[in-house]
Amino acid sequence: MMIHVVKSKIHRVKVTGADLNYIGSITIDEDLLDAANITEGEKVQIVNNNNGERLETYAIPGPRGSGEITLNGAAARKVAPGDILILITYAIMEKEEAKAFRPALVFPNEHNLLK
């Protein structure tokens, strides 16, 4: 049996921008992408702690060390700069594999930088 499991989580990052006129996606500081094992173009679930919104889009890398978290395109309407988000990716794997799997959990500081 195949099941969905959490692959990675970036916990409590702050929105730094919302660009309605961009084609789509979420721009994430590349240091955070690497730490969370998130690949460019990978589907990301976004949970907005400020307003309860949940949405899905795909990741694109932002400048390293910038702390950038920008929602682009229509997703920009679901956030405001300063909102606190949880970013989650999932993987599909066999149940036995999932029992041994450990997700990448990232807890950035208040500036969206690695501690």
C-alpha positions as CSV (number, residue, x, y, z in Angstrom):
1,M,0.0,0.0,0.0
2,M,1.2,3.5,-0.9
3,I,0.6,6.3,1.6
4,H,1.2,10.1,1.6
5,V,3.7,11.3,4.3
6,V,5.2,14.6,5.2
7,K,8.5,14.9,3.3
8,S,9.5,18.4,4.5
9,K,8.2,21.3,6.5
10,I,9.4,24.9,6.9
11,H,7.7,26.0,10.1
12,R,6.6,29.6,10.7
13,V,8.1,31.7,8.0
14,K,7.0,35.3,7.5
15,V,5.7,36.5,4.1
16,T,8.0,39.1,2.7
17,G,6.1,39.8,-0.5
18,A,3.0,39.2,-2.6
19,D,3.3,39.7,-6.3
20,L,-0.1,39.4,-8.0
21,N,1.4,40.1,-11.5
22,Y,3.8,37.2,-11.4
23,I,2.9,34.0,-13.3
24,G,2.5,31.9,-10.2
25,S,4.3,30.0,-7.4
26,I,6.0,30.7,-4.1
27,T,9.5,32.1,-4.1
28,I,11.5,30.7,-1.2
29,D,15.1,31.5,-0.1
30,E,17.2,28.8,-1.7
31,D,18.9,28.1,1.7
32,L,15.5,27.2,3.1
33,L,14.7,25.0,0.1
34,D,18.0,23.1,0.5
35,A,17.5,22.7,4.3
36,A,14.0,21.3,3.7
37,N,15.0,19.1,0.7
38,I,12.5,20.9,-1.5
39,T,13.2,20.8,-5.3
40,E,12.5,23.7,-7.7
41,G,9.0,23.1,-9.1
42,E,7.9,20.8,-6.3
43,K,4.3,21.1,-5.1
44,V,4.1,23.0,-1.8
45,Q,1.1,23.2,0.5
46,I,0.9,26.6,2.2
47,V,-0.9,27.0,5.5
48,N,-1.5,30.7,6.6
49,N,-1.6,30.9,10.4
50,N,-3.0,34.4,10.2
51,N,-6.2,33.8,8.2
52,G,-6.5,30.0,8.0
53,E,-6.1,29.8,4.2
54,R,-4.6,26.6,2.7
55,L,-3.4,26.5,-0.8
56,E,-1.0,24.6,-3.1
57,T,1.5,25.9,-5.6
58,Y,5.0,25.1,-6.6
59,A,8.4,26.3,-5.3
60,I,10.9,28.5,-7.1
61,P,14.2,29.5,-5.6
62,G,14.9,33.0,-4.2
63,P,18.2,34.5,-3.5
64,R,20.3,32.7,-0.9
65,G,20.3,34.3,2.5
66,S,17.6,36.7,1.6
67,G,14.9,35.2,3.8
68,E,12.5,35.8,0.8
69,I,9.0,34.2,1.0
70,T,6.9,35.7,-1.8
71,L,3.6,34.5,-3.0
72,N,3.1,35.0,-6.7
73,G,0.1,35.2,-9.0
74,A,-3.3,34.4,-7.7
75,A,-1.9,33.1,-4.4
76,A,-0.8,36.6,-3.6
77,R,-4.4,37.4,-2.8
78,K,-4.3,34.8,0.0
79,V,-1.6,36.4,2.1
80,A,-0.3,39.8,3.3
81,P,3.3,40.7,4.0
82,G,4.0,39.7,7.6
83,D,1.7,36.7,7.7
84,I,3.1,33.6,9.2
85,L,3.1,30.5,7.1
86,I,3.9,26.8,7.4
87,L,5.2,25.2,4.1
88,I,4.7,21.5,3.7
89,T,5.6,19.0,1.0
90,Y,4.6,15.3,0.8
91,A,5.9,12.1,-0.7
92,I,4.2,8.9,-1.6
93,M,5.9,5.7,-0.4
94,E,5.2,2.2,0.8
95,K,3.9,2.0,4.3
96,E,7.0,0.1,5.5
97,E,9.3,2.7,4.0
98,A,7.3,5.4,5.6
99,K,7.8,3.9,9.1
100,A,11.6,4.5,8.8
101,F,11.4,7.8,6.9
102,R,12.2,11.0,8.7
103,P,11.1,14.3,7.2
104,A,13.2,17.4,6.9
105,L,11.9,19.9,9.5
106,V,13.2,23.5,9.3
107,F,12.6,26.1,12.0
108,P,13.9,29.4,10.6
109,N,14.4,32.5,12.9
110,E,12.1,35.6,12.8
111,H,13.9,36.8,9.7
112,N,13.3,33.6,7.7
113,L,17.0,32.6,8.1
114,L,18.5,29.4,9.3
115,K,19.5,29.5,12.9
